[in-house]
Structure formats: C-alpha cells, structure tokens
Amino acid sequence: MTPEADPAHLSRQVWQAVSDHAIRAVASRDFCPEQSRVENLRPVVCIDEDDLMYGRQIWCFEAMGITASGRRRVLYGLLEFSIQYGLLELSHSLLLEDASERERCVAQWTSPERREPSSLISTQFWVWAAWASVAILTGGWLVALCRYVFWTSGDLL
C-alpha cells in the first residue's frame, strides 16, 4: 500500500460502495453472491481529484468464491475507480487466480506509461509540418531571389 492510500481517511460510504463492487465482480464469474465472501479489502492507491485531473483509486481483495454446486475457489481481485466530481466510478475490475499475477497488474496500472515524445503521432505531425513549412519558405525565397537577380541583370545590359 502506498503512503497516500491511507484507509483511515476513506468514508464508510466509499468502503460500502467498493465492497458492493467486489461482490458484483465475484458474482459476474458465476459464483453465488450470497455464499461467496470478500476478504481483506484494502486500498492500494488513492489519488484525490483536483482542479486539473480526476482522482483514482485502486483496491485489492481476496474472495472465497463458491459455485452453485458448492465448490470453493480462492480469487484475487483488483478494482480501479475513477473519482469524478466527488463520485466513485468503476473503471476496471479483474478477478485472477494467482496473487502474483494481481501484483503484476497493480504494478502495471500504477506505473505511468512511458513513451518517447518523438514516437507520438502528434509530435511526428508537427515535426513534418515544420520541415514542410521551412522547405516551402526556402523555395519561395529562392524563386524570389532568382527573379530579382535575373530582373536586375537584364537592366544592366
């Protein structure tokens, strides 16, 4: 858990909403929602929203999923929420069979995407546009220079 994911500052309504989403995630995998249970629900990342960007929360949990036939299975869950104008909105929900796979997903979701600025399409467009405008201006300048040179050289003869 990161330092900013302090569970003490989260309201009871947030805990209840996240718990409900965790039960729905378990039920979506054909497990009985009444018999299955969510355990060890905890926030991993809590980024509050501000004037420039929405907030974000990532939660982990373990669940004991019980099928209609009574078969038990341990599941490792991951929930990502977006906080928009104070409302908690579910972005992604994952149920995995392996805890290490969940940790890889957490690491992937929390690490910023690193792309070289030169590989972005918008950057490539603006570089191409700059080169094209320089070429056009240079061509226009050369044509004007040639016309001036030939025009003034004709007057000297």
N, CA and C of each residue as an Amber inpcrd file, in Angstrom:
protein
   471
   0.8420000  -1.1690000   0.0000000   0.0000000   0.0000000   0.0000000
   0.8910000   1.2370000   0.0000000   0.5650000   2.1630000  -0.8450000
   1.3390000   3.3930000  -0.9240000   0.9480000   4.3160000   0.2290000
   1.8150000   5.2680000   0.5900000   1.5010000   6.1640000   1.7110000
   0.2250000   6.9670000   1.5040000  -0.0940000   7.3200000   0.2570000
  -1.2930000   8.1180000   0.0330000  -2.5730000   7.2890000   0.1050000
  -2.4670000   5.9680000   0.2270000  -3.6350000   5.0970000   0.2960000
  -3.9880000   4.7690000   1.7450000  -4.0680000   5.7840000   2.5560000
  -4.3930000   5.6040000   3.9650000  -5.8790000   5.3020000   4.1050000
  -6.2270000   4.0930000   4.5780000  -7.6400000   3.7290000   4.6630000
  -8.4200000   4.5340000   5.6970000  -7.7540000   5.2250000   6.6010000
  -8.4410000   5.9580000   7.6560000  -9.2190000   7.1600000   7.1160000
  -8.7820000   7.7490000   6.0150000  -9.4630000   8.9510000   5.5240000
 -10.6250000   8.6330000   4.5790000 -10.8900000   7.3650000   4.3110000
 -11.9780000   6.9860000   3.4140000 -13.2780000   6.8240000   4.2050000
 -14.3600000   7.3240000   3.6430000 -15.6400000   7.2980000   4.3480000
 -16.2620000   5.8990000   4.3200000 -17.2440000   5.7380000   5.1820000
 -17.9710000   4.4640000   5.2580000 -18.6890000   4.1740000   3.9430000
 -19.2070000   5.2180000   3.2860000 -19.9110000   5.0400000   2.0150000
 -18.9640000   4.5300000   0.9290000 -17.7340000   5.0190000   0.9430000
 -16.7470000   4.5520000  -0.0420000 -16.4530000   3.0710000   0.1960000
 -16.2280000   2.6970000   1.4570000 -15.9620000   1.2920000   1.7670000
 -17.1300000   0.4100000   1.3420000 -18.3550000   0.8650000   1.5850000
 -19.5330000   0.0760000   1.2150000 -19.6560000  -0.0430000  -0.2970000
 -19.4290000   1.0400000  -1.0220000 -19.5220000   1.0060000  -2.4830000
 -18.4710000   0.0690000  -3.0730000 -17.2560000   0.1350000  -2.5630000
 -16.1880000  -0.7270000  -3.0710000 -16.4940000  -2.1850000  -2.7450000
 -17.0120000  -2.4350000  -1.5560000 -17.3820000  -3.7990000  -1.1670000
 -18.4780000  -4.3440000  -2.0780000 -19.4640000  -3.5230000  -2.4030000
 -20.5370000  -3.9460000  -3.3150000 -19.9890000  -4.2780000  -4.6960000
 -19.0690000  -3.4600000  -5.1850000 -18.4660000  -3.7260000  -6.5000000
 -17.6380000  -5.0160000  -6.4720000 -16.9720000  -5.2810000  -5.3570000
 -16.1860000  -6.5140000  -5.2360000 -17.1050000  -7.7430000  -5.2730000
 -18.2320000  -7.6780000  -4.5640000 -19.1940000  -8.7960000  -4.5940000
 -19.7540000  -8.9730000  -6.0000000 -20.0540000  -7.8710000  -6.6850000
 -20.5510000  -7.9680000  -8.0730000 -19.5120000  -8.5950000  -8.9990000
 -18.2360000  -8.2730000  -8.7730000 -17.1730000  -8.8590000  -9.5930000
 -17.1150000 -10.3720000  -9.3810000 -17.2750000 -10.8130000  -8.1480000
 -17.2740000 -12.2550000  -7.8570000 -18.4990000 -12.9070000  -8.4820000
 -19.6530000 -12.2660000  -8.3520000 -20.8880000 -12.8190000  -8.9170000
 -20.8480000 -12.8640000 -10.4360000 -20.0940000 -11.9610000 -11.0680000
 -20.0190000 -11.9560000 -12.5310000 -19.2650000 -13.1660000 -13.0730000
 -18.5330000 -13.8600000 -12.2150000 -17.7950000 -15.0580000 -12.6370000
 -18.5490000 -16.3390000 -12.2680000 -19.8660000 -16.2720000 -12.1720000
 -20.7470000 -17.4130000 -11.8940000 -20.5270000 -18.0220000 -10.5180000
 -20.1980000 -17.1880000  -9.5570000 -20.1400000 -17.6200000  -8.1660000
 -21.3710000 -17.0730000  -7.4660000 -21.8410000 -17.7780000  -6.4790000
 -23.0340000 -17.3860000  -5.7440000 -22.7230000 -16.1540000  -4.8850000
 -23.4140000 -15.0090000  -5.1180000 -23.1090000 -13.8010000  -4.3430000
 -23.5180000 -13.9160000  -2.8730000 -24.5110000 -14.7580000  -2.5510000
 -24.9390000 -14.8940000  -1.1590000 -23.9530000 -15.7420000  -0.3510000
 -23.3680000 -16.7640000  -0.9640000 -22.4670000 -17.6580000  -0.2380000
 -20.9980000 -17.2300000  -0.3380000 -20.6350000 -16.5580000  -1.4020000
 -19.2530000 -16.1020000  -1.5760000 -18.9940000 -14.9210000  -0.6470000
 -17.7440000 -14.7300000  -0.3060000 -17.4300000 -13.6030000   0.5720000
 -16.1280000 -12.9310000   0.1270000 -16.0740000 -11.6420000   0.3950000
 -14.9010000 -10.8290000   0.0840000 -14.1330000 -10.6220000   1.3740000
 -12.8320000 -10.8320000   1.3080000 -11.9780000 -10.6820000   2.4830000
 -10.8150000  -9.7570000   2.1500000 -10.3070000  -9.1400000   3.1710000
  -9.0860000  -8.3380000   3.0760000  -9.1820000  -7.2580000   1.9920000
 -10.2860000  -6.5390000   1.9890000 -10.4790000  -5.4250000   1.0610000
  -9.6120000  -4.2530000   1.5310000  -8.7720000  -3.7390000   0.6320000
  -7.8540000  -2.6750000   1.0320000  -7.5140000  -1.7750000  -0.1620000
  -7.3490000  -0.4840000   0.1280000  -6.9190000   0.4290000  -0.9430000
  -5.4170000   0.3160000  -1.1490000  -5.0050000   0.3440000  -2.4020000
  -3.5880000   0.2900000  -2.7390000  -3.1090000   1.6700000  -3.1720000
  -3.9300000   2.3470000  -3.9620000  -3.6080000   3.6900000  -4.4410000
  -4.8380000   4.5660000  -4.2710000  -4.6720000   5.7270000  -3.6740000
  -5.7410000   6.7210000  -3.5510000  -5.1740000   8.0710000  -3.9600000
  -5.6100000   8.5470000  -5.1010000  -5.1920000   9.8580000  -5.5840000
  -6.4400000  10.7220000  -5.6450000  -6.4790000  11.7710000  -4.8380000
  -7.6450000  12.6490000  -4.7950000  -7.7170000  13.4720000  -6.0670000
  -8.9510000  13.8210000  -6.4430000  -9.1060000  14.6730000  -7.6140000
  -8.7740000  16.1110000  -7.2460000  -8.3230000  16.8610000  -8.2300000
  -8.0470000  18.2730000  -8.0220000  -8.5890000  19.0510000  -9.2130000
  -8.2030000  20.2980000  -9.3240000  -8.7420000  21.1440000 -10.3920000
  -8.2760000  20.7220000 -11.7760000  -7.1590000  20.0020000 -11.8540000
  -6.5750000  19.6740000 -13.1510000  -6.8740000  18.2580000 -13.6270000
  -7.1700000  17.3290000 -12.6990000  -7.3920000  15.9440000 -13.1340000
  -8.3090000  15.2190000 -12.1620000  -8.9300000  14.1420000 -12.6770000
  -9.7950000  13.3210000 -11.8550000  -8.9670000  12.5010000 -10.8800000
  -9.6080000  12.0310000  -9.8290000  -8.9370000  11.1850000  -8.8570000
  -8.9440000   9.7310000  -9.3150000  -8.2520000   8.9010000  -8.5460000
  -8.1200000   7.4920000  -8.9270000  -7.9000000   6.6710000  -7.6620000
  -8.5370000   5.5210000  -7.6100000  -8.3260000   4.5900000  -6.5100000
  -8.1760000   3.1920000  -7.0710000  -7.2340000   2.4460000  -6.5100000
  -7.0560000   1.0420000  -6.8590000  -7.1740000   0.2430000  -5.5710000
  -8.0300000  -0.7710000  -5.5960000  -8.3040000  -1.6000000  -4.4300000
  -7.9800000  -3.0520000  -4.7420000  -7.4660000  -3.7720000  -3.7500000
  -7.2120000  -5.2080000  -3.8560000  -8.0820000  -5.9370000  -2.8420000
  -8.4100000  -7.1790000  -3.1570000  -9.1400000  -8.0080000  -2.2140000
  -8.9370000  -9.4750000  -2.5510000  -9.2050000 -10.3060000  -1.5780000
  -9.2600000 -11.7360000  -1.7900000 -10.7160000 -12.1380000  -1.6280000
 -11.1310000 -13.1470000  -2.3290000 -12.5220000 -13.6040000  -2.2360000
 -12.5510000 -15.1250000  -2.2090000 -13.5090000 -15.6400000  -1.4670000
 -13.7800000 -17.0720000  -1.4670000 -15.0350000 -17.2420000  -2.3080000
 -14.8350000 -17.6790000  -3.5420000 -15.9550000 -17.8680000  -4.4470000
 -16.5210000 -19.2720000  -4.2940000 -17.8270000 -19.3670000  -4.1570000
 -18.4950000 -20.6610000  -4.0140000 -19.4880000 -20.8010000  -5.1520000
 -19.3440000 -21.8730000  -5.9210000 -20.2250000 -22.1140000  -7.0560000
 -21.5600000 -22.6490000  -6.5570000 -22.5260000 -22.7760000  -7.4750000
 -23.8470000 -23.3010000  -7.1200000 -23.7430000 -24.7550000  -6.6410000
 -22.7440000 -25.4770000  -7.1300000 -22.5570000 -26.8710000  -6.7110000
 -21.7820000 -26.9880000  -5.3930000 -21.3360000 -25.8670000  -4.8280000
 -20.6440000 -25.8730000  -3.5440000 -19.1280000 -25.9000000  -3.6390000
 -18.5950000 -25.8630000  -4.8270000 -17.1380000 -25.8790000  -4.9930000
 -16.5490000 -24.5280000  -4.5930000 -15.4630000 -24.5270000  -3.8170000
 -14.8320000 -23.3030000  -3.3320000 -13.5870000 -22.9880000  -4.1430000
 -13.3580000 -21.6730000  -4.3000000 -12.1770000 -21.2300000  -5.0290000
 -11.7090000 -19.8970000  -4.4670000 -10.4150000 -19.7770000  -4.2730000
  -9.8450000 -18.5060000  -3.8220000  -9.5560000 -17.6480000  -5.0520000
 -10.0190000 -16.4090000  -5.0070000  -9.8280000 -15.4780000  -6.1160000
  -9.1310000 -14.2300000  -5.5930000  -8.3710000 -13.6010000  -6.4560000
  -7.6370000 -12.3820000  -6.1180000  -8.1910000 -11.2720000  -6.9970000
  -8.7840000 -10.2780000  -6.3510000  -9.4750000  -9.2290000  -7.0870000
  -8.7400000  -7.9170000  -7.0980000  -9.0580000  -7.1460000  -8.1160000
  -8.4600000  -5.8350000  -8.3140000  -9.5440000  -4.9310000  -8.9000000
  -9.7600000  -3.7930000  -8.2760000 -10.7580000  -2.8270000  -8.7310000
 -10.0830000  -1.4750000  -8.9250000 -10.3920000  -0.8200000 -10.0250000
  -9.8860000   0.5340000 -10.2600000 -11.0780000   1.4640000 -10.4060000
 -11.0400000   2.5470000  -9.6630000 -12.1130000   3.5310000  -9.6770000
 -11.5750000   4.8740000 -10.1360000 -12.4360000   5.6050000 -10.8240000
 -12.1520000   6.9870000 -11.1740000 -13.0270000   7.8570000 -10.2790000
 -12.4630000   8.9170000  -9.7520000 -13.2250000   9.8420000  -8.9240000
 -13.4730000  11.0890000  -9.7640000 -14.7430000  11.2790000 -10.1400000
 -15.1060000  12.3980000 -10.9940000 -16.1730000  13.2210000 -10.2970000
 -15.8350000  14.4510000  -9.9730000 -16.7410000  15.3720000  -9.2880000
 -17.2550000  14.7720000  -7.9760000 -16.3750000  14.0820000  -7.2710000
 -16.7190000  13.5060000  -5.9810000 -17.4200000  12.1680000  -6.0480000
 -17.6930000  11.6570000  -7.2430000 -18.3840000  10.3770000  -7.3910000
 -17.3850000   9.2770000  -7.7390000 -17.5720000   8.1170000  -7.1470000
 -16.7110000   6.9640000  -7.3720000 -17.2790000   6.1600000  -8.5360000
 -16.5330000   6.0490000  -9.6250000 -16.9890000   5.3590000 -10.8270000
 -16.0350000   4.2020000 -11.1330000 -16.5690000   2.9800000 -11.2460000
 -15.7350000   1.8130000 -11.5270000 -15.1700000   1.8930000 -12.9370000
 -13.8450000   1.7820000 -13.0570000 -13.1800000   1.8100000 -14.3660000
 -12.8400000   0.4060000 -14.8440000 -12.2070000  -0.3820000 -13.9700000
 -11.7910000  -1.7370000 -14.3250000 -12.0340000  -2.6620000 -13.1460000
 -12.2990000  -3.9120000 -13.4870000 -12.4870000  -4.9240000 -12.4640000
 -11.8390000  -6.2080000 -12.9580000 -10.9780000  -6.7990000 -12.1340000
 -10.3000000  -8.0500000 -12.5070000 -10.4150000  -9.0550000 -11.3760000
 -10.6420000 -10.3000000 -11.7260000 -10.5520000 -11.4100000 -10.7840000
  -9.5360000 -12.3800000 -11.3540000  -8.5280000 -12.6620000 -10.5700000
  -7.4350000 -13.5030000 -11.0470000  -7.2900000 -14.7240000 -10.1480000
  -6.6300000 -15.7480000 -10.6790000  -6.4340000 -16.9850000  -9.9360000
  -5.1410000 -16.9770000  -9.1320000  -4.2600000 -16.0350000  -9.4040000
  -2.9350000 -16.0380000  -8.8020000  -2.6180000 -14.6590000  -8.2210000
  -2.1040000 -14.6500000  -6.9940000  -1.7730000 -13.3830000  -6.3310000
  -0.6300000 -12.6570000  -7.0310000   0.3390000 -13.4010000  -7.5540000
   1.4680000 -12.7500000  -8.2300000   1.0160000 -12.0830000  -9.5270000
   0.0370000 -12.6610000 -10.1890000  -0.4940000 -12.0460000 -11.4050000
  -1.2060000 -10.7330000 -11.0660000  -1.8980000 -10.7220000  -9.9360000
  -2.5550000  -9.4800000  -9.4990000  -1.5120000  -8.4070000  -9.1820000
  -0.4210000  -8.8000000  -8.5480000   0.6340000  -7.8260000  -8.2260000
   1.2540000  -7.2480000  -9.4980000   1.3900000  -8.0640000 -10.5330000
   1.8960000  -7.5540000 -11.8170000   0.9160000  -6.5370000 -12.4090000
  -0.3730000  -6.8320000 -12.2860000  -1.3840000  -5.8930000 -12.7980000
  -1.3600000  -4.5880000 -12.0210000  -1.2140000  -4.6700000 -10.7030000
  -1.1300000  -3.4560000  -9.8770000   0.0760000  -2.6300000 -10.3020000
   1.2070000  -3.2930000 -10.4870000   2.4170000  -2.5780000 -10.9050000
   2.2180000  -1.9350000 -12.2710000   1.5400000  -2.6230000 -13.1610000
   1.3060000  -2.0860000 -14.4990000   0.3400000  -0.9020000 -14.4510000
  -0.7000000  -0.9940000 -13.6260000  -1.6890000   0.0820000 -13.5290000
  -1.1310000   1.3020000 -12.8250000  -0.1850000   1.1100000 -11.9000000
   0.3230000   2.2460000 -11.1420000   1.5360000   2.9060000 -11.7850000
   2.2340000   2.2000000 -12.6520000   3.3870000   2.8240000 -13.3010000
   2.9050000   3.6560000 -14.4820000   3.4090000   4.8670000 -14.6100000
   2.9870000   5.7100000 -15.7300000   3.5040000   5.1430000 -17.0480000
   2.7080000   5.3340000 -18.0710000   3.1080000   4.8600000 -19.3960000
   4.2420000   5.7380000 -19.8990000   5.3140000   5.0940000 -20.2620000
   6.4870000   5.8540000 -20.7100000   6.6470000   5.6790000 -22.2140000
   6.4220000   6.7580000 -22.9050000   6.6160000   6.7650000 -24.3510000
   7.5320000   7.9290000 -24.6770000   8.4060000   7.6770000 -25.6000000
   9.2770000   8.7460000 -26.0520000   8.4260000   9.8000000 -26.7600000
   8.6550000  11.0750000 -26.4840000   7.8580000  12.1150000 -27.1360000
   7.9740000  12.0620000 -28.6620000   9.1020000  11.6070000 -29.1820000
   9.2580000  11.5570000 -30.6360000   8.4180000  10.4600000 -31.2670000
   7.9190000   9.5050000 -30.4800000   7.1210000   8.4260000 -31.0550000
   5.6360000   8.7670000 -31.1020000   5.2300000   9.8660000 -30.5100000
   3.8310000  10.2570000 -30.5280000   3.4510000  10.7640000 -31.9090000
   2.2680000  10.4200000 -32.3590000   1.8120000  10.7990000 -33.6960000
   1.7160000  12.3170000 -33.8220000   1.2380000  12.9780000 -32.7820000
   1.1130000  14.4340000 -32.8640000   2.4790000  15.0970000 -32.9910000
   3.4820000  14.5700000 -32.3010000   4.8280000  15.1220000 -32.4060000
   5.3690000  14.9190000 -33.8150000   5.1640000  13.7240000 -34.3650000
   5.6320000  13.4570000 -35.7250000   4.9550000  14.3790000 -36.7260000
   3.6610000  14.6590000 -36.5410000   2.9520000  15.5650000 -37.4410000
   3.5670000  16.9590000 -37.3920000   3.7980000  17.4860000 -36.1760000
   4.3160000  18.8430000 -36.0590000   5.7530000  18.9520000 -36.5670000
   6.5450000  17.9210000 -36.4050000   7.8990000  17.9350000 -36.9620000
   7.8280000  17.9590000 -38.4850000   6.9730000  17.1220000 -39.0610000
   6.8080000  17.0960000 -40.5140000   6.2890000  18.4450000 -41.0080000
   5.3110000  19.0270000 -40.3170000   4.7530000  20.3160000 -40.7270000
   5.8160000  21.4120000 -40.6580000   6.6670000  21.3870000 -39.6550000
   7.7410000  22.3860000 -39.5450000   8.7190000  22.2410000 -40.6970000
   9.1190000  21.0040000 -41.0050000  10.0410000  20.7880000 -42.1210000
   9.4080000  21.2180000 -43.4500000   8.1350000  20.9070000 -43.6450000
   7.4550000  21.2860000 -44.8860000   7.3700000  22.8080000 -45.0100000
   7.0510000  23.4970000 -43.9030000   6.9580000  24.9580000 -43.9850000
   8.3260000  25.5820000 -44.2370000   9.3790000  25.0490000 -43.6600000
  10.7310000  25.5580000 -43.9240000  11.0860000  25.3360000 -45.3920000
  10.7520000  24.1640000 -45.9320000  11.0540000  23.8730000 -47.3380000
  10.2860000  24.8100000 -48.2710000   9.0170000  25.0470000 -47.9680000
   8.2030000  25.9320000 -48.8100000   8.7300000  27.3710000 -48.7390000
   9.0350000  27.8270000 -47.5600000   9.5700000  29.1930000 -47.4200000
  10.9220000  29.3350000 -48.1070000  11.7760000  28.3170000 -47.9840000
  13.0790000  28.3630000 -48.6420000  12.9110000  28.3720000 -50.1580000
  12.0130000  27.5280000 -50.6660000  11.7570000  27.5020000 -52.1070000
  11.2310000  28.8340000 -52.6050000  10.2890000  29.4220000 -51.8680000
   9.7480000  30.7300000 -52.2590000  10.8150000  31.8080000 -52.2360000
  11.6690000  31.7760000 -51.2270000  12.7430000  32.7500000 -51.1270000
  13.7160000  32.5940000 -52.2940000  14.0710000  31.3440000 -52.6780000
  14.9880000  31.1120000 -53.8030000  14.3790000  31.5780000 -55.1220000
  13.0950000  31.3220000 -55.3210000  12.4310000  31.7790000 -56.5460000
  12.4480000  33.3070000 -56.6050000  12.1370000  33.9620000 -55.5000000
  12.1470000  35.4270000 -55.4680000  13.5550000  35.9630000 -55.7060000
  14.5630000  35.3130000 -55.1300000  15.9450000  35.7480000 -55.3250000
  16.3630000  35.5930000 -56.7830000  16.0180000  34.4550000 -57.3820000
  16.3670000  34.2460000 -58.8010000  15.6720000  35.2600000 -59.6910000
  14.4130000  35.5490000 -59.4500000  13.6990000  36.5290000 -60.2600000
  14.3430000  37.9090000 -60.1070000  14.7110000  38.2500000 -58.8960000
  15.3330000  39.5490000 -58.6580000  16.6840000  39.6450000 -59.3610000
  17.4790000  38.5600000 -59.2510000  18.7970000  38.5800000 -59.8860000
  18.6560000  38.6730000 -61.3990000  17.7840000  37.8710000 -61.9980000
  17.6230000  37.9210000 -63.4480000  16.9530000  39.2050000 -63.9060000
  16.0920000  39.7860000 -63.1430000  15.4110000  41.0130000 -63.4950000
  16.3810000  42.1990000 -63.4420000  17.2070000  42.2270000 -62.3870000
  18.1500000  43.3360000 -62.2840000  19.3140000  43.1510000 -63.2580000
  19.6960000  41.9400000 -63.5700000  20.7890000  41.7410000 -64.5250000
  20.3410000  42.1070000 -65.9370000  19.0720000  42.0070000 -66.2530000
  18.5600000  42.4050000 -67.5620000  18.6010000  43.9130000 -67.7400000
  18.4620000  44.6670000 -66.6660000  18.5040000  46.1360000 -66.7360000
  19.9230000  46.6270000 -66.9570000  20.9300000  45.8780000 -66.5320000
  22.3070000  46.3010000 -66.6600000  22.8100000  46.1420000 -68.0880000
  22.2510000  45.2760000 -68.8690000  22.7330000  45.0670000 -70.2210000
  22.2920000  46.1360000 -71.1170000
